[in-house]
Amino acid sequence: MEGTYCGPPPLPEAIWTSWNVDPVLLAALVAMGVVLRREPAGMGAVAILTLAFVSPLCALSSALFSARVVHHVLLVAVAAPLLALALRPARHGAIALPFAVSSLILWAWHHPAAYDLALANIAIYWLMQITLLGSAVWFWGAVFAAGGTPVERILFIVAGFAQMGMLGALLTFAPEPLYAAHALAPFDWGLTPLQDQQLGGLLMWVPAGVPYGVAAAFLARRHWTRLRGGAVW
């Protein structure tokens, strides 16, 4: 099955020529850059989104589930918190609801039927990307908002990584490959579909914790700065 938006799964020798130059996407990224040009975090988010959707990672994610995991981690754990910081959430609200919704959306899109459908249909593909990113921005905005205790917010960051790690563990130890979208292309990259899925699960289970750890350290440092009477942002 071929990915529709990022193009057909590339062969290894063609990966560095597999850039996505969709003019609508490029225009959207430029517009986002103009709007967020005064926010370093916002410009960082634009750079991460460019990496995810314009660079050869986009095409590679059509071939390998493990590359798709990297793509999703960049969205929900790197671009989303940067966007949330750029939007400067000012009012503290309950974190439990956005946490539950963003977690549910992440798990739902990794159900084999939903995942394969998203890679076979452009509209569903973008529904996947927008809901993953949007719900994650909502979650991170609630985490970064002023008010609430730092312990509570850090605990939700830990919970966010824990639920992603649990999904990664399930994928790592699944006895058979789950995604028809990656039934053939991994062989071109020297992997069986099951090995590709296991690699993706491991990436989601362990390295994906790095941005969550950075976010927790940022919150702790910001709270310490506030206690010392410094600037919050």
FENQUI-V761262 format. One record per residue. N is the residue number from 1. PSI is psi in radians with two decimals (999 if undefined). OMEGA is omega in radians with two decimals (* if undefined). Layout:
{{N & PSI & OMEGA} {N & PSI & OMEGA}}
//
This chain:
{{1 & 2.32 & -3.09} {2 & 2.45 & 3.02} {3 & 2.40 & -3.05} {4 & -0.69 & -3.05} {5 & -0.91 & -3.08} {6 & 0.00 & 3.12} {7 & 3.05 & 3.14} {8 & 2.70 & 3.11} {9 & 2.16 & -3.10} {10 & 2.70 & 2.98} {11 & 2.74 & -3.09} {12 & -0.68 & -3.09} {13 & -0.24 & -3.10} {14 & 0.03 & -2.98} {15 & -0.67 & -3.05} {16 & -0.06 & 3.02} {17 & 0.10 & -3.04} {18 & 1.08 & 3.10} {19 & 2.57 & 3.12} {20 & 2.01 & -3.11} {21 & 0.63 & 3.06} {22 & 2.04 & -3.06} {23 & -0.56 & 3.12} {24 & -0.78 & 3.10} {25 & -0.81 & -3.12} {26 & -0.68 & 3.11} {27 & -0.70 & 3.13} {28 & -0.72 & 3.13} {29 & -0.70 & 3.09} {30 & -0.77 & 3.12} {31 & -0.74 & 3.10} {32 & -0.70 & 3.11} {33 & -0.68 & 3.12} {34 & -0.79 & -3.11} {35 & -0.67 & -3.03} {36 & 0.27 & -2.99} {37 & -0.43 & -3.13} {38 & -0.02 & -3.11} {39 & 1.93 & 3.12} {40 & -0.71 & 3.12} {41 & -0.68 & 3.12} {42 & -0.72 & 3.11} {43 & -0.58 & 3.04} {44 & -0.70 & 3.11} {45 & -0.72 & 3.10} {46 & -0.71 & 3.12} {47 & -0.73 & 3.13} {48 & -0.72 & 3.12} {49 & -0.62 & 3.07} {50 & -0.74 & 3.08} {51 & -0.73 & -3.07} {52 & -0.67 & -2.97} {53 & -0.29 & -3.09} {54 & -0.69 & -3.09} {55 & 2.98 & 3.10} {56 & -0.21 & 3.06} {57 & -0.60 & 3.13} {58 & -0.86 & 3.13} {59 & -0.71 & -3.13} {60 & -0.56 & 3.13} {61 & -0.24 & 2.99} {62 & -0.47 & -3.09} {63 & -0.78 & -2.97} {64 & 2.29 & 3.03} {65 & -0.66 & -3.14} {66 & -0.65 & 3.07} {67 & -0.63 & 3.08} {68 & -0.65 & 3.09} {69 & -0.79 & 3.09} {70 & -0.76 & 3.13} {71 & -0.84 & -3.10} {72 & -0.67 & 3.10} {73 & -0.70 & 3.07} {74 & -0.67 & 3.14} {75 & -0.98 & -2.93} {76 & -0.39 & -3.04} {77 & -0.13 & 3.12} {78 & -1.07 & -3.13} {79 & -0.74 & -3.08} {80 & -0.86 & 3.11} {81 & -0.58 & 3.08} {82 & -0.74 & 3.08} {83 & -0.71 & 3.13} {84 & -0.72 & 3.09} {85 & -0.70 & -3.13} {86 & -0.57 & 3.13} {87 & -0.14 & 3.04} {88 & 1.17 & 3.11} {89 & 2.28 & -3.02} {90 & -0.34 & -3.04} {91 & 2.22 & -3.13} {92 & 2.35 & 3.05} {93 & 3.12 & 3.14} {94 & 2.37 & 3.13} {95 & -0.40 & -3.01} {96 & -0.74 & -3.09} {97 & -0.91 & 3.10} {98 & -0.56 & 3.07} {99 & -0.82 & -3.12} {100 & -0.76 & -3.10} {101 & -0.82 & -3.12} {102 & -0.65 & 3.10} {103 & -0.77 & 3.13} {104 & -0.75 & 3.14} {105 & -0.75 & 3.12} {106 & -0.82 & -3.13} {107 & -0.71 & -3.09} {108 & -0.72 & -3.12} {109 & -0.22 & 3.05} {110 & 0.09 & 2.93} {111 & 2.33 & -3.03} {112 & -0.74 & -3.10} {113 & -0.79 & -3.13} {114 & -0.71 & -3.12} {115 & -0.85 & -3.12} {116 & -0.64 & 3.10} {117 & -0.73 & -3.12} {118 & -0.61 & 3.14} {119 & -0.11 & -3.14} {120 & -0.07 & -3.05} {121 & 2.16 & -3.04} {122 & -0.74 & -3.12} {123 & -0.76 & 3.13} {124 & -0.61 & 3.08} {125 & -0.85 & -3.11} {126 & -0.51 & 3.02} {127 & -0.73 & 3.07} {128 & -0.90 & -3.06} {129 & -0.76 & -3.07} {130 & -0.73 & -3.13} {131 & -0.65 & 3.07} {132 & -0.88 & -3.10} {133 & -0.81 & -3.08} {134 & -0.78 & -3.14} {135 & -0.61 & 3.11} {136 & -0.67 & 3.07} {137 & -0.72 & 3.09} {138 & -0.83 & 3.13} {139 & -0.90 & -3.10} {140 & -0.58 & 3.07} {141 & -0.72 & 3.09} {142 & -0.64 & 3.13} {143 & -0.72 & -3.05} {144 & -0.17 & -3.07} {145 & 2.61 & 3.11} {146 & 2.55 & -3.13} {147 & 2.99 & -3.10} {148 & 2.86 & -3.12} {149 & 2.53 & 3.11} {150 & -0.56 & 3.13} {151 & -0.78 & 3.13} {152 & -0.78 & -3.08} {153 & -0.68 & 3.09} {154 & -0.64 & 3.09} {155 & -0.64 & 3.10} {156 & -0.57 & 3.04} {157 & -0.78 & 3.10} {158 & -0.72 & 3.12} {159 & -0.63 & 3.11} {160 & -0.77 & 3.09} {161 & -0.63 & -3.10} {162 & -0.74 & -3.13} {163 & -0.61 & 3.07} {164 & -0.71 & 3.11} {165 & -0.61 & 3.10} {166 & -0.74 & 3.07} {167 & -0.75 & 3.11} {168 & -0.70 & 3.13} {169 & -0.73 & 3.12} {170 & -0.70 & 3.13} {171 & -0.63 & -3.13} {172 & -0.70 & -3.04} {173 & 0.12 & 3.06} {174 & 2.38 & -3.04} {175 & -0.22 & -3.12} {176 & 2.76 & 3.11} {177 & 2.48 & -3.00} {178 & -0.32 & -2.94} {179 & 2.00 & 3.12} {180 & -0.48 & -3.13} {181 & -0.38 & -3.12} {182 & 0.65 & -3.09} {183 & -0.41 & -3.04} {184 & -0.77 & -2.99} {185 & -0.60 & -3.14} {186 & -0.50 & 3.13} {187 & -0.59 & 3.11} {188 & -0.35 & -3.11} {189 & 0.25 & 3.08} {190 & 0.35 & -3.14} {191 & 2.59 & 2.91} {192 & 2.79 & 3.09} {193 & -0.65 & 3.13} {194 & -0.71 & 3.11} {195 & -0.71 & 3.09} {196 & -0.78 & 3.12} {197 & -0.72 & 3.12} {198 & -0.71 & 3.09} {199 & -0.77 & 3.10} {200 & -0.75 & 3.11} {201 & -0.72 & 3.12} {202 & -0.70 & 3.10} {203 & -0.69 & 3.13} {204 & -0.49 & -3.03} {205 & -0.66 & -3.01} {206 & -1.22 & -3.04} {207 & -0.47 & 3.14} {208 & -0.27 & 3.11} {209 & -0.30 & -3.08} {210 & -0.91 & -3.14} {211 & -0.55 & 3.08} {212 & -0.70 & 3.08} {213 & -0.69 & 3.10} {214 & -0.74 & 3.14} {215 & -0.73 & 3.12} {216 & -0.73 & 3.11} {217 & -0.67 & 3.10} {218 & -0.80 & 3.14} {219 & -0.75 & 3.14} {220 & -0.75 & 3.14} {221 & -0.71 & -3.14} {222 & -0.70 & 3.12} {223 & -0.71 & 3.12} {224 & -0.71 & 3.11} {225 & -0.71 & 3.12} {226 & -0.73 & 3.14} {227 & -0.56 & -3.14} {228 & 0.01 & 3.08} {229 & 0.26 & 3.12} {230 & -3.05 & 3.13} {231 & 2.57 & 3.14} {232 & -0.75 & -3.04} {233 & 999 & *}}
//
